[in-house]
Amino acid sequence: MERLLKLLKEHKLLSAPAEKYTLLIDELGREHGALFFIEIAGRSYKIMLPSPHHETFLRNTSPTVQQLLHHKEAMLLK
């Protein structure tokens, strides 16, 4: 996560909106969170925000990448 933060600072993308995501929904229609995609330096990083935290995060009118990465429940997936 520290390496990703360093890359985002170098490319000045921390204040960019976190707008590329997909909701994680099972076959019964229950939401289990949101999976955010951050593309930087030719790589795609996946950040998972579990339920119910993703709902309050997405209610924010323009959540930023920095807010996403500093959320206490955010997980970087490999």
C-alpha positions as CSV (number, residue, x, y, z in Angstrom):
1,M,0.0,0.0,0.0
2,E,2.9,2.3,0.7
3,R,4.3,1.8,-2.8
4,L,1.0,2.7,-4.3
5,L,0.7,5.9,-2.2
6,K,4.2,6.9,-3.3
7,L,3.3,6.3,-7.0
8,L,0.1,8.3,-6.7
9,K,2.0,11.2,-5.0
10,E,4.6,11.2,-7.8
11,H,1.9,11.3,-10.5
12,K,-0.3,13.8,-8.5
13,L,-3.3,11.5,-8.6
14,L,-4.3,11.4,-4.9
15,S,-7.0,14.1,-5.5
16,A,-8.4,12.3,-8.5
17,P,-11.9,10.9,-8.2
18,A,-12.3,7.2,-7.4
19,E,-14.8,6.6,-10.1
20,K,-13.9,3.2,-11.7
21,Y,-15.4,0.5,-9.5
22,T,-17.7,-2.5,-9.5
23,L,-20.1,-3.6,-6.8
24,L,-19.6,-7.1,-5.5
25,I,-23.0,-8.8,-5.5
26,D,-23.7,-12.5,-5.0
27,E,-26.3,-14.7,-6.7
28,L,-28.9,-13.8,-4.1
29,G,-28.5,-10.1,-4.8
30,R,-26.7,-9.2,-1.6
31,E,-23.9,-6.6,-1.8
32,H,-20.6,-7.6,-0.3
33,G,-18.7,-4.4,-1.0
34,A,-17.1,-2.6,-3.9
35,L,-13.9,-3.2,-5.9
36,F,-12.1,-0.1,-7.0
37,F,-9.6,0.0,-9.9
38,I,-6.7,2.4,-9.9
39,E,-4.6,2.5,-13.1
40,I,-1.1,4.0,-12.8
41,A,2.2,3.5,-14.5
42,G,0.9,0.7,-16.7
43,R,-0.5,-1.3,-13.8
44,S,-3.9,-1.8,-12.4
45,Y,-4.3,-1.9,-8.6
46,K,-7.5,-3.3,-7.0
47,I,-8.8,-1.9,-3.7
48,M,-11.6,-3.7,-2.0
49,L,-13.9,-1.9,0.4
50,P,-16.2,-4.3,2.2
51,S,-19.9,-3.9,3.0
52,P,-21.4,-1.8,4.7
53,H,-18.5,0.7,4.5
54,H,-18.7,1.0,0.7
55,E,-22.2,2.4,0.9
56,T,-21.2,5.4,3.1
57,F,-18.1,5.9,1.0
58,L,-20.1,6.0,-2.3
59,R,-22.7,8.4,-0.9
60,N,-20.0,11.0,-0.8
61,T,-20.6,13.1,-4.0
62,S,-17.0,12.8,-5.2
63,P,-14.8,10.4,-3.2
64,T,-11.1,10.7,-4.0
65,V,-8.4,8.1,-4.3
66,Q,-6.8,9.5,-1.2
67,Q,-10.0,9.1,0.8
68,L,-10.3,5.5,-0.5
69,L,-6.7,4.5,0.4
70,H,-6.9,6.1,3.9
71,H,-10.2,4.3,4.7
72,K,-9.5,2.0,7.6
73,E,-11.4,-0.9,5.9
74,A,-9.7,-0.6,2.5
75,M,-7.7,-3.6,1.3
76,L,-5.2,-3.8,-1.5
77,L,-5.7,-7.0,-3.5
78,K,-2.9,-8.7,-5.4
